[in-house]
Amino acid sequence: MFAPALAVLLVTAMTAAAELSGEREILFPEIAAVAAGTLAAPKHPWNTDPLRLFLSLAAGSVIGTATVLLIPLPLAVQLCIAFLISSLMLAFSRTTFAPMISSVVLPVMLGTRSAVYPVSAVLLTAAVIGCRLLTETHGLRSPEPFTPEPKPDRRALTDLLLRWGLGCLVILFAVKSGQRLIAAPPLLVAYTEFWRPGAAAQRKPLPFCLMLTGCAALGALLRYPALHFGIRQFPAAGVTVLLVLLLMRRTGLWLPPAAALSLLSFLVPEQTLLLYPVQVFAGTLFFMGLAMLHGRIDALNQMHPADK
């Protein structure tokens, strides 16, 4: 339990720093996902190594902030650009570390223009990696090998553009409807992971949908009393992540984007907090549906014509 405790302490300290300083850009929800996968999960959920993990989140946070500063276009267009850039980064990184997508998209969704966000992302990522290496040094975790993914070919890039184009439809709907968290950055991460051929979510979508929505609801429900009674929120954030990790351990469903969604509830405006789980549920249905449709079509295309 030492490694999961480090994850909870790290998230609590990050939330406390953001709340006490008044700098909301310090709060980097994807750290909850990275901590869950790197420190708490029994097996690393991504094919990556510490250096690539660090560089992808560091570069993503800088690129996301630069998108806000240098591309003065409507939010929906900025989000689509950020999603495309991050998807290409993932493909050419030759890893499966999808959380880098959120590091690019989140500052765009929040309209971040401060250097605080990338600095926070860099320091927090370094802290998670340091904790992981500490657990390996003391024999609590075993180092996991990294084998680079194949270089993206034309088919892979075509598939990426299809995923991006369909995802953009959800992004446009979310922004135009005023319910932008339907396309919350951790949902774009989940969508990317669900899209992969043979993804477990395509075979058993219900547990994944319930985990994503349930963790978002858990964060919202634990934050709400703190807001209502005017008390500090960072203890609630720590308890939220602790309960999320216990839930994942109990169910055996290690879904890091769900941890990020639980912590994202602490960035949601107070007036929309109770609607946040509803938006996450809607977004989950959209993205899961697209991934399942793609999986079904892909399976049919691979069948022998006589078997169709």
Buried (B, 14 or more C-beta within 10 A) or exposed (E): EEBBEBBBBBBBBBBBBBBEEEBBBBBBBBBBBBBBBBBBBEEBBBBBBBEBBBBBBBBBBBBBBBBBEEEEEEBBBBBBBBBBBBBBBBBEBBBBBBBBBBBBBBBBBBEBEBEBBBBBBBBBBBBBBEBBEBBBEEEBBEEEEBEEBEEBEEEEBEBBEEBBEBBBEBBBBBBEEEBBBBBBBBBBBBBBBBBBEEBBBBEEBEBBBBBBBBBBBBBBBBBBEBEEEEEEBBBBBBBBBBBBBEBBBEEEBBBBBBBBBBBBBBBBEEEBBEEBBBBBBBBBBBBBBBBBEBBEEBEEEEEEEEEE
